[in-house]
Amino acid sequence: MHRSALAAALLASALTAWIVSVQQMRGMDAGPGTDLGAFGRFIMIWVTMMAAMMLPSPAPAVLMFSGLRRGAPAWAFVAGYLLAWTTVGLAAYAAFRGLRELAPSFAAWEERGPWLAGSALVAAGLYQLTPLKTACLRHCRAPVGFLLRSRPGRTGAVRTGFGHGAYCIGCCAGLMLALFALGVMSLVWMAAVATLVLVEKVLPHGEIFGRATAVALVAAGVWVAAAPESVPGLTPPRGAGMEMGMRMGMERAP
C-alpha cells in the first residue's frame, strides 16, 4: 500500500473508532471508580477506545515498518499493536473485579475515593520521570532499530506490532493510570490523554513535554484529593452525589 494511502487508512480508522466510542460511551461517565460492566461489552468498548486514542501516534512506526519490510502486511502490524493494548484491558478488568470482590468498600468514593484517585494521579506523574518511561518513549519516537529486527511474514508482523505495542504500554502507563483515576468512560479525559500521548510521541520536544506533564499530574492529584468537587471535568460518582444530597437534606431538616 502506498504510504499516503496507508496514512489515510490509519487516520480514517482512528476517526471511525472515535465516532463509535462517542456513540458507545455517551452518558457512561460515572467519574472515578466507574463500573466496567459486563466483560464482553467492556472489551468491545476498550478495543474501540484504544483504536481511537492510540492509532494516530504509532502511524509513523506503521509507515516505517511498511517501507522497511516490503511484503509484510501493515494490517498485521496494527493487529499486533492493538492486541498488546487488549491485554492491558484484560488485566485492568481482572484487577477491577478482583478489588470489588475482595474489598467492595475499599474504593468507595465517600470513604477514601478522592485520596485514592489523587494518589493514582500523583503516581502517574512520578512514573513520567522514571527511566522505564524515558526508555519506552525514546523507542516510540525512534523505533527504526527495533523494526529492522522484525521477522518476515504475517506472523513476524504481528509479533513486531505486539512488541511495539508493549513499548507503547510502557510509555503510556502513567497516562492510562490517570485515565482510570479520572474516569475511564469519560470522553473528555479520553480525549485529553489521547492528545498527551500524541504530543509526547510524535511532536518535537516530546520528552520535555512528558516531564511537564509529570508536574501537571502531581498537581492534579493533590487537587483531586483536597477538593475533588472543584476540579473541572471531573464527574463525581453518582452514588456519592446521592449520599451527599441526602446528608445535606437531613442537616437542613428541622
Secondary structure as GFF3:
##gff-version 3
##sequence-region A 1 254
A	DSSP	alpha_helix	3	25	.	.	.	ID=ss1
A	DSSP	alpha_helix	39	54	.	.	.	ID=ss2
A	DSSP	alpha_helix	59	68	.	.	.	ID=ss3
A	DSSP	alpha_helix	74	102	.	.	.	ID=ss4
A	DSSP	alpha_helix	113	127	.	.	.	ID=ss5
A	DSSP	alpha_helix	131	141	.	.	.	ID=ss6
A	DSSP	alpha_helix	144	148	.	.	.	ID=ss7
A	DSSP	alpha_helix	153	182	.	.	.	ID=ss8
A	DSSP	alpha_helix	187	202	.	.	.	ID=ss9
A	DSSP	alpha_helix	206	226	.	.	.	ID=ss10
A	DSSP	three_ten_helix	228	230	.	.	.	ID=ss11
A	DSSP	alpha_helix	238	252	.	.	.	ID=ss12
###
